[in-house]
Amino acid sequence: QVQLVESGGGLVLPGGSLRLSCTASGSISRIYSMGWYRQTPGKQRELVALITSEGSTNIADPVRGRFTISIDNAKNTVALQMNSLKPEDTAVYYCYGHLNGMTNYWGQGTHVTVSS
């Protein structure tokens, strides 16, 4: 059984920073990629950032230059450093993992609220 557990969400002022972290636990044989998606009410879940185990990244246009993704393969952990946050970044952020036999896994989500 594989689980993805997120941490680091919360309330932050516009212009502030937050760091999200996600650790995959259980029987992990291979990491292909890990990353983050986000979702707001009434909208589809959208990609925020992805990183492969080799370190190649895919960063969505709305957050490029403000968000940075990193991976620690030894710890099965992916982190998202979010700077210069805007109210439109408010969402539930979901950790994603493409692991093992090319199976997709999701975390339960962590709330990020950017508001004054």
KEGU-222402 format. One record per residue: x, y, z of N, C-alpha, C, CB in turn; residue number from 0. Coordinates in steps of 0.1 Angstrom, whole numbers. Glycine has a CB too. Example, Ala and Ser with C-alpha at 12.3 -4.5 7.8 and 13.67 -1.06 7.14 Angstrom:
> 132  -57  78  123  -45  78  132  -33  78  113  -45  90  0
> 128  -22  71  137  -11  71  129  0  79  141  -6  57  1
***
This chain:
> 8  -12  0  0  0  0  9  12  0  -10  0  12  0
> 6  21  -9  14  34  -10  5  45  -6  19  36  -25  1
> 11  54  2  4  66  7  13  78  4  1  65  22  2
> 6  89  0  13  102  -2  7  111  9  11  108  -16  3
> 16  117  17  12  125  28  18  139  27  16  119  42  4
> 8  149  26  13  163  24  13  170  37  3  170  14  5
> 21  181  37  22  190  48  26  204  44  32  185  59  6
> 23  214  52  28  227  49  18  237  44  38  226  39  7
> 5  233  42  -5  243  38  -8  253  49  -17  236  33  8
> -16  263  46  -21  272  56  -25  285  50  -10  274  66  9
> -26  295  59  -30  309  55  -18  318  54  -41  314  65  10
> -17  326  43  -5  334  41  -10  347  35  6  327  33  11
> -3  358  38  -6  371  32  -2  371  17  0  382  40  12
> -9  379  9  -3  381  -5  11  386  -4  -12  391  -12  13
> 19  380  -13  33  383  -14  42  374  -5  35  397  -10  14
> 35  366  4  42  357  13  46  344  6  34  354  25  15
> 52  336  15  57  323  10  52  311  19  73  323  10  16
> 51  300  12  48  287  19  56  276  12  33  284  18  17
> 59  266  20  66  254  15  57  242  17  80  253  21  18
> 54  235  7  46  223  8  56  211  6  35  222  -3  19
> 53  200  14  61  188  13  52  176  12  71  187  25  20
> 57  166  5  49  154  4  59  142  4  41  154  -10  21
> 55  132  12  64  120  13  56  108  9  69  119  27  22
> 61  100  1  55  87  -3  60  76  6  58  84  -18  23
> 51  69  12  54  58  21  48  45  16  50  61  35  24
> 53  34  22  48  21  18  58  14  9  35  22  11  25
> 53  6  0  62  -2  -8  65  6  -21  56  -16  -12  26
> 76  13  -21  81  21  -32  92  14  -39  84  36  -28  27
> 90  10  -51  101  3  -59  107  13  -69  96  -9  -66  28
> 100  22  -74  105  32  -83  97  44  -84  106  25  -97  29
> 104  56  -85  98  69  -87  100  73  -101  103  79  -77  30
> 90  75  -108  91  81  -122  90  96  -121  80  75  -131  31
> 80  101  -114  79  115  -112  70  118  -100  73  122  -125  32
> 71  130  -95  62  134  -84  59  149  -87  69  132  -70  33
> 49  154  -80  45  168  -83  33  172  -75  43  170  -97  34
> 28  184  -80  17  190  -74  6  195  -84  21  202  -65  35
> -6  192  -80  -18  198  -87  -26  206  -78  -27  187  -94  36
> -34  215  -83  -43  222  -74  -57  223  -80  -38  236  -71  37
> -67  226  -71  -81  226  -75  -88  236  -66  -87  212  -74  38
> -97  244  -73  -106  253  -66  -120  248  -70  -104  268  -71  39
> -130  253  -61  -144  248  -63  -149  251  -77  -153  255  -53  40
> -155  241  -83  -161  243  -96  -151  242  -108  -168  256  -97  41
> -138  240  -105  -128  239  -116  -122  226  -116  -118  251  -114  42
> -116  223  -127  -108  210  -128  -95  211  -121  -106  206  -143  43
> -90  200  -117  -77  200  -111  -67  203  -121  -74  186  -104  44
> -57  212  -118  -47  217  -128  -33  214  -123  -49  231  -131  45
> -25  212  -132  -11  210  -129  -4  223  -124  -3  205  -142  46
> 4  221  -113  12  232  -108  26  230  -112  11  233  -93  47
> 32  218  -108  46  215  -112  48  200  -110  55  223  -102  48
> 57  195  -119  61  181  -119  76  180  -119  54  173  -130  49
> 82  170  -113  96  167  -114  98  152  -116  103  173  -102  50
> 107  149  -124  111  135  -126  122  131  -116  116  132  -140  51
> 124  118  -114  134  114  -105  148  118  -109  134  98  -103  52
> 150  122  -122  162  127  -127  163  142  -126  164  123  -142  53
> 153  148  -121  153  163  -119  147  172  -130  167  167  -117  54
> 142  166  -140  136  174  -151  122  179  -145  133  166  -164  55
> 119  192  -148  108  198  -143  98  203  -154  112  210  -134  56
> 86  204  -150  75  210  -158  67  219  -149  66  199  -165  57
> 68  232  -151  62  242  -142  51  249  -150  73  252  -137  58
> 39  250  -144  28  257  -151  31  272  -153  15  254  -143  59
> 26  277  -164  28  291  -166  24  301  -155  21  295  -179  60
> 12  299  -149  8  309  -139  17  310  -127  -6  305  -134  61
> 26  299  -124  34  299  -112  49  300  -116  31  287  -104  62
> 52  299  -129  66  299  -133  73  312  -128  68  297  -148  63
> 85  310  -122  92  321  -117  89  324  -102  89  333  -125  64
> 78  319  -97  75  321  -83  75  308  -75  60  326  -82  65
> 73  297  -81  73  284  -74  85  276  -79  59  276  -77  66
> 90  268  -70  101  259  -73  98  245  -68  115  265  -67  67
> 101  235  -76  98  221  -71  112  214  -70  89  214  -81  68
> 113  205  -60  125  198  -58  121  184  -53  134  205  -48  69
> 130  174  -55  128  160  -51  140  155  -44  124  152  -64  70
> 137  147  -34  147  139  -27  144  125  -28  148  143  -11  71
> 150  118  -38  147  104  -41  150  95  -29  155  100  -53  72
> 160  98  -22  164  89  -10  153  89  0  177  94  -4  73
> 145  100  1  135  101  11  121  100  5  136  115  19  74
> 120  98  -8  107  97  -15  99  109  -12  99  84  -10  75
> 105  121  -13  98  133  -9  100  144  -20  104  139  4  76
> 89  151  -22  88  162  -32  84  174  -24  79  159  -44  77
> 90  186  -27  87  198  -20  84  209  -31  99  203  -12  78
> 75  218  -27  71  229  -35  73  242  -27  56  228  -40  79
> 83  250  -31  85  263  -25  77  273  -33  100  266  -25  80
> 68  280  -26  59  289  -32  62  303  -27  44  286  -30  81
> 67  312  -36  70  326  -32  61  335  -39  85  329  -35  82
> 60  348  -34  52  358  -41  38  353  -43  59  363  -54  83
> 32  348  -33  19  342  -35  8  352  -37  15  334  -22  84
> -1  348  -45  -12  357  -49  -26  351  -45  -12  359  -65  85
> -36  359  -43  -49  354  -39  -54  343  -49  -59  365  -39  86
> -50  344  -62  -54  334  -71  -47  321  -70  -53  339  -85  87
> -37  320  -61  -31  307  -58  -38  299  -47  -16  310  -53  88
> -49  306  -42  -57  299  -32  -63  286  -38  -68  308  -26  89
> -61  275  -32  -66  262  -37  -63  251  -27  -60  259  -51  90
> -69  239  -30  -64  227  -24  -53  221  -33  -76  217  -22  91
> -42  219  -27  -30  214  -34  -29  199  -31  -17  222  -30  92
> -28  192  -42  -27  177  -41  -13  172  -46  -38  170  -50  93
> -7  164  -38  5  157  -42  2  146  -51  13  152  -29  94
> 11  144  -61  9  134  -71  22  126  -72  5  140  -85  95
> 20  113  -74  32  105  -76  30  94  -87  36  98  -64  96
> 39  94  -97  38  83  -107  49  73  -103  41  89  -122  97
> 45  62  -97  54  54  -90  53  39  -94  52  55  -75  98
> 62  31  -90  62  17  -91  59  12  -105  51  11  -81  99
> 48  5  -108  45  0  -121  37  10  -129  37  -12  -120  100
> 43  23  -129  37  34  -136  22  36  -132  37  31  -151  101
> 20  36  -119  7  38  -113  6  52  -107  4  28  -102  102
> -5  59  -108  -7  72  -103  -13  72  -89  -16  80  -112  103
> -7  79  -80  -11  80  -66  -14  95  -63  -1  74  -57  104
> -23  97  -54  -27  111  -50  -27  112  -35  -40  115  -56  105
> -23  123  -30  -25  126  -16  -39  131  -13  -14  137  -11  106
> -42  134  0  -55  138  3  -57  153  1  -57  135  18  107
> -47  161  -1  -48  175  -3  -45  183  9  -62  178  -8  108
> -39  195  7  -37  205  17  -41  218  13  -22  205  21  109
> -48  226  21  -54  239  18  -43  250  19  -65  242  27  110
> -43  258  8  -35  270  8  -44  282  5  -24  269  -3  111
> -44  291  15  -52  303  14  -43  315  14  -63  304  25  112
> -45  323  3  -37  336  2  -47  347  4  -29  336  -11  113
> -46  354  15  -56  364  18  -51  374  28  -69  358  22  114
> -55  387  26  -52  397  36  -63  398  47  -49  410  30  115
***
